[in-house]
Amino acid sequence: MSAALTRFALWRARRGCALALLLPLLVGLVNGLAYPGWSREREVLRPVVQRLSGWLRSDVINVDIFTPEGAFLIPFQHPLTLLAAALAAATLMLQLPAAERGRGGLEILLSTALTRRRLVASLALALVPVALLLGHAPLFGSVLGALCVGEAQHLPLGTYWLVALNYAALVCWFGCLALRVSVAARDGARAMRIYALCAGVAMLLDFISHAVRHLEWVRLATPYGWYEPSVILRTGSAQPLSLTVLLVSSALLLLDALRHQDSRRSA
Protein backbone atom coordinates (compact mmCIF):
# COMPACT_ATOMS: atom_id res chain seq x y z
CA MET A 1 0.00 0.00 0.00
CA SER A 2 1.01 3.60 -0.58
CA ALA A 3 0.38 5.90 2.38
CA ALA A 4 0.94 8.93 0.15
CA LEU A 5 -1.74 7.79 -2.30
CA THR A 6 -4.15 7.07 0.55
CA ARG A 7 -3.66 10.58 1.93
CA PHE A 8 -4.04 12.04 -1.56
CA ALA A 9 -7.31 10.17 -2.15
CA LEU A 10 -8.70 11.38 1.18
CA TRP A 11 -7.63 14.97 0.54
CA ARG A 12 -9.11 14.93 -2.94
CA ALA A 13 -12.45 13.62 -1.66
CA ARG A 14 -12.62 15.94 1.35
CA ARG A 15 -15.46 18.16 0.07
CA GLY A 16 -17.74 15.34 -1.02
CA CYS A 17 -17.08 13.37 2.17
CA ALA A 18 -17.68 16.49 4.28
CA LEU A 19 -21.05 16.95 2.56
CA ALA A 20 -21.91 13.30 3.19
CA LEU A 21 -21.01 13.74 6.88
CA LEU A 22 -23.08 16.90 7.11
CA LEU A 23 -26.29 15.28 5.83
CA PRO A 24 -26.92 12.91 8.81
CA LEU A 25 -25.90 15.65 11.25
CA LEU A 26 -28.47 18.04 9.79
CA VAL A 27 -31.14 15.33 9.72
CA GLY A 28 -30.45 14.60 13.39
CA LEU A 29 -30.63 18.28 14.35
CA VAL A 30 -33.88 18.94 12.46
CA ASN A 31 -35.38 15.69 13.75
CA GLY A 32 -34.56 16.68 17.34
CA LEU A 33 -36.05 20.15 16.98
CA ALA A 34 -39.23 18.68 15.46
CA TYR A 35 -39.66 15.88 18.02
CA PRO A 36 -41.46 17.89 20.76
CA GLY A 37 -44.07 19.01 18.24
CA TRP A 38 -45.08 15.64 16.88
CA SER A 39 -44.74 13.85 20.22
CA ARG A 40 -47.44 16.14 21.64
CA GLU A 41 -49.73 15.03 18.83
CA ARG A 42 -49.16 11.30 19.39
CA GLU A 43 -52.81 10.58 20.14
CA VAL A 44 -53.82 12.10 16.81
CA LEU A 45 -51.02 10.60 14.75
CA ARG A 46 -50.87 7.12 16.28
CA PRO A 47 -54.12 5.90 14.61
CA VAL A 48 -52.75 7.08 11.26
CA VAL A 49 -49.58 5.06 11.75
CA GLN A 50 -51.62 2.02 12.78
CA ARG A 51 -53.65 2.22 9.58
CA LEU A 52 -50.42 1.98 7.62
CA SER A 53 -49.37 -1.21 9.38
CA GLY A 54 -50.97 -3.37 6.69
CA TRP A 55 -48.74 -1.83 4.04
CA LEU A 56 -45.42 -0.99 5.67
CA ARG A 57 -42.73 -3.53 6.34
CA SER A 58 -43.00 -5.11 9.79
CA ASP A 59 -39.52 -4.09 10.97
CA VAL A 60 -40.41 -0.45 10.21
CA ILE A 61 -43.90 -0.30 11.70
CA ASN A 62 -42.73 -1.99 14.93
CA VAL A 63 -40.63 1.04 15.88
CA ASP A 64 -42.56 3.52 18.02
CA ILE A 65 -41.55 6.95 16.73
CA PHE A 66 -43.45 8.63 19.57
CA THR A 67 -40.82 7.51 22.09
CA PRO A 68 -37.35 9.08 22.26
CA GLU A 69 -35.72 5.73 21.42
CA GLY A 70 -37.71 5.36 18.21
CA ALA A 71 -37.86 9.01 17.24
CA PHE A 72 -34.12 9.58 17.44
CA LEU A 73 -33.49 6.46 15.36
CA ILE A 74 -34.86 8.37 12.34
CA PRO A 75 -31.47 9.92 11.40
CA PHE A 76 -30.15 6.38 10.88
CA GLN A 77 -33.03 5.55 8.50
CA HIS A 78 -33.59 8.85 6.72
CA PRO A 79 -33.22 8.77 2.89
CA LEU A 80 -30.56 11.49 3.09
CA THR A 81 -28.51 9.29 5.40
CA LEU A 82 -28.80 6.38 2.98
CA LEU A 83 -27.84 8.72 0.14
CA ALA A 84 -24.81 9.92 2.12
CA ALA A 85 -23.32 6.41 2.09
CA ALA A 86 -23.48 6.25 -1.70
CA LEU A 87 -22.26 9.84 -2.09
CA ALA A 88 -19.16 9.40 0.06
CA ALA A 89 -18.22 6.21 -1.78
CA ALA A 90 -18.58 7.85 -5.18
CA THR A 91 -16.54 10.89 -4.16
CA LEU A 92 -13.72 8.77 -2.81
CA MET A 93 -13.47 6.04 -5.45
CA LEU A 94 -14.59 7.34 -8.84
CA GLN A 95 -11.86 9.97 -9.22
CA LEU A 96 -9.13 7.36 -9.07
CA PRO A 97 -8.62 5.26 -11.07
CA ALA A 98 -11.56 5.91 -13.43
CA ALA A 99 -11.38 9.69 -13.86
CA GLU A 100 -7.57 9.69 -14.03
CA ARG A 101 -7.72 6.92 -16.62
CA GLY A 102 -9.88 9.13 -18.81
CA ARG A 103 -7.52 12.09 -18.36
CA GLY A 104 -4.38 10.02 -18.96
CA GLY A 105 -2.99 10.62 -15.47
CA LEU A 106 -3.25 6.98 -14.43
CA GLU A 107 -0.58 5.95 -16.95
CA ILE A 108 1.84 8.38 -15.31
CA LEU A 109 1.05 6.99 -11.84
CA LEU A 110 1.58 3.40 -12.95
CA SER A 111 4.88 4.28 -14.62
CA THR A 112 6.28 4.87 -11.13
CA ALA A 113 6.95 2.25 -8.46
CA LEU A 114 3.20 2.12 -7.77
CA THR A 115 1.79 -1.26 -8.82
CA ARG A 116 -1.80 -1.99 -9.77
CA ARG A 117 -2.37 -3.96 -6.58
CA ARG A 118 -0.91 -1.19 -4.40
CA LEU A 119 -3.19 1.29 -6.13
CA VAL A 120 -6.33 -0.68 -5.28
CA ALA A 121 -5.12 -1.52 -1.76
CA SER A 122 -4.31 2.14 -1.04
CA LEU A 123 -7.79 3.21 -2.09
CA ALA A 124 -9.34 0.47 0.04
CA LEU A 125 -7.32 1.74 3.01
CA ALA A 126 -8.69 5.25 2.43
CA LEU A 127 -12.20 3.83 2.71
CA VAL A 128 -11.69 2.67 6.33
CA PRO A 129 -11.63 6.08 8.10
CA VAL A 130 -14.41 7.40 5.85
CA ALA A 131 -16.66 4.43 6.68
CA LEU A 132 -15.99 4.67 10.42
CA LEU A 133 -16.50 8.43 10.59
CA LEU A 134 -19.58 8.48 8.36
CA GLY A 135 -20.97 5.45 10.17
CA HIS A 136 -21.07 7.46 13.39
CA ALA A 137 -22.48 10.64 11.81
CA PRO A 138 -26.15 9.63 12.39
CA LEU A 139 -25.26 8.83 16.01
CA PHE A 140 -23.74 12.28 16.48
CA GLY A 141 -26.76 13.81 14.74
CA SER A 142 -29.20 12.00 17.03
CA VAL A 143 -27.30 13.05 20.13
CA LEU A 144 -27.08 16.64 18.90
CA GLY A 145 -30.82 16.77 18.22
CA ALA A 146 -31.63 15.15 21.56
CA LEU A 147 -29.40 17.60 23.44
CA CYS A 148 -31.23 20.52 21.85
CA VAL A 149 -34.56 19.39 23.31
CA GLY A 150 -33.35 17.84 26.56
CA GLU A 151 -33.96 14.20 25.62
CA ALA A 152 -30.38 12.92 25.49
CA GLN A 153 -30.71 11.01 28.76
CA HIS A 154 -33.40 8.78 27.21
CA LEU A 155 -31.30 7.60 24.26
CA PRO A 156 -30.02 3.99 24.24
CA LEU A 157 -26.52 5.04 23.15
CA GLY A 158 -25.12 1.51 23.30
CA THR A 159 -27.78 0.26 20.89
CA TYR A 160 -27.34 3.29 18.65
CA TRP A 161 -23.61 2.52 18.51
CA LEU A 162 -24.41 -0.96 17.21
CA VAL A 163 -26.55 0.66 14.50
CA ALA A 164 -23.62 2.96 13.67
CA LEU A 165 -21.40 -0.09 13.08
CA ASN A 166 -24.03 -1.55 10.78
CA TYR A 167 -24.15 1.75 8.88
CA ALA A 168 -20.34 1.82 8.61
CA ALA A 169 -20.50 -1.65 7.03
CA LEU A 170 -23.03 -0.28 4.53
CA VAL A 171 -20.63 2.55 3.65
CA CYS A 172 -17.88 -0.05 3.13
CA TRP A 173 -20.13 -1.96 0.73
CA PHE A 174 -20.80 1.09 -1.41
CA GLY A 175 -17.13 2.03 -1.30
CA CYS A 176 -16.07 -1.38 -2.59
CA LEU A 177 -18.78 -1.28 -5.26
CA ALA A 178 -17.56 2.15 -6.39
CA LEU A 179 -13.97 0.89 -6.46
CA ARG A 180 -14.98 -2.11 -8.56
CA VAL A 181 -16.80 0.16 -11.01
CA SER A 182 -13.91 2.64 -11.06
CA VAL A 183 -11.39 -0.09 -11.84
CA ALA A 184 -13.42 -1.32 -14.81
CA ALA A 185 -14.71 1.94 -16.34
CA ARG A 186 -12.71 3.67 -19.06
CA ASP A 187 -13.33 7.18 -17.68
CA GLY A 188 -14.98 9.02 -14.81
CA ALA A 189 -18.20 9.86 -16.63
CA ARG A 190 -18.90 6.24 -17.51
CA ALA A 191 -18.02 5.14 -13.98
CA MET A 192 -20.44 7.69 -12.54
CA ARG A 193 -23.28 6.52 -14.78
CA ILE A 194 -22.77 2.86 -13.94
CA TYR A 195 -22.43 3.53 -10.23
CA ALA A 196 -25.45 5.85 -10.15
CA LEU A 197 -27.52 3.16 -11.89
CA CYS A 198 -26.45 0.49 -9.38
CA ALA A 199 -27.08 2.74 -6.36
CA GLY A 200 -30.39 3.96 -7.80
CA VAL A 201 -31.69 0.44 -8.39
CA ALA A 202 -30.69 -0.53 -4.83
CA MET A 203 -32.56 2.47 -3.38
CA LEU A 204 -35.63 1.78 -5.53
CA LEU A 205 -35.81 -1.86 -4.47
CA ASP A 206 -35.38 -0.87 -0.84
CA PHE A 207 -38.20 1.68 -1.16
CA ILE A 208 -40.48 -0.97 -2.68
CA SER A 209 -39.69 -3.40 0.15
CA HIS A 210 -40.51 -0.72 2.74
CA ALA A 211 -43.69 0.47 1.04
CA VAL A 212 -45.27 -2.93 0.34
CA ARG A 213 -45.34 -5.34 3.23
CA HIS A 214 -45.78 -8.40 1.05
CA LEU A 215 -42.59 -7.58 -0.83
CA GLU A 216 -40.27 -7.54 2.20
CA TRP A 217 -38.10 -10.22 0.56
CA VAL A 218 -36.98 -7.71 -2.11
CA ARG A 219 -34.79 -6.00 0.48
CA LEU A 220 -32.46 -9.02 0.62
CA ALA A 221 -31.37 -8.28 -2.96
CA THR A 222 -29.94 -4.90 -1.91
CA PRO A 223 -27.26 -3.82 0.59
CA TYR A 224 -29.92 -1.70 2.29
CA GLY A 225 -31.78 -4.89 3.16
CA TRP A 226 -28.87 -5.91 5.39
CA TYR A 227 -28.84 -2.56 7.16
CA GLU A 228 -31.30 -3.09 10.02
CA PRO A 229 -31.49 -0.19 12.50
CA SER A 230 -35.07 -1.03 13.48
CA VAL A 231 -34.25 -4.65 14.24
CA ILE A 232 -31.14 -3.67 16.22
CA LEU A 233 -33.19 -1.22 18.31
CA ARG A 234 -35.89 -3.78 18.98
CA THR A 235 -33.56 -6.67 19.85
CA GLY A 236 -30.62 -4.73 21.32
CA SER A 237 -28.17 -6.98 19.44
CA ALA A 238 -25.73 -6.25 16.62
CA GLN A 239 -27.34 -8.60 14.05
CA PRO A 240 -24.11 -10.46 13.18
CA LEU A 241 -25.63 -12.00 10.04
CA SER A 242 -26.26 -8.58 8.53
CA LEU A 243 -22.76 -7.38 9.40
CA THR A 244 -21.26 -10.56 7.96
CA VAL A 245 -23.18 -10.30 4.68
CA LEU A 246 -22.19 -6.65 4.18
CA LEU A 247 -18.52 -7.13 5.10
CA VAL A 248 -18.04 -10.41 3.21
CA SER A 249 -19.71 -9.05 0.07
CA SER A 250 -17.55 -5.92 0.40
CA ALA A 251 -14.44 -8.10 0.57
CA LEU A 252 -15.57 -10.03 -2.51
CA LEU A 253 -16.06 -6.79 -4.44
CA LEU A 254 -12.60 -5.65 -3.35
CA LEU A 255 -11.00 -8.94 -4.42
CA ASP A 256 -12.78 -8.71 -7.77
CA ALA A 257 -11.46 -5.15 -8.19
CA LEU A 258 -7.92 -6.42 -7.52
CA ARG A 259 -8.37 -9.25 -10.01
CA HIS A 260 -9.77 -6.98 -12.69
CA GLN A 261 -7.07 -4.35 -12.24
CA ASP A 262 -4.39 -7.04 -12.53
CA SER A 263 -5.92 -8.40 -15.73
CA ARG A 264 -6.17 -5.04 -17.53
CA ARG A 265 -3.88 -4.65 -20.53
CA SER A 266 -3.93 -0.88 -20.29
CA ALA A 267 -3.90 1.58 -17.42
Order of alpha helices (4+ residues) and beta strands (2+ residues): alpha-alpha-alpha-alpha-alpha-alpha-alpha-alpha-alpha-alpha-alpha-alpha-alpha-alpha
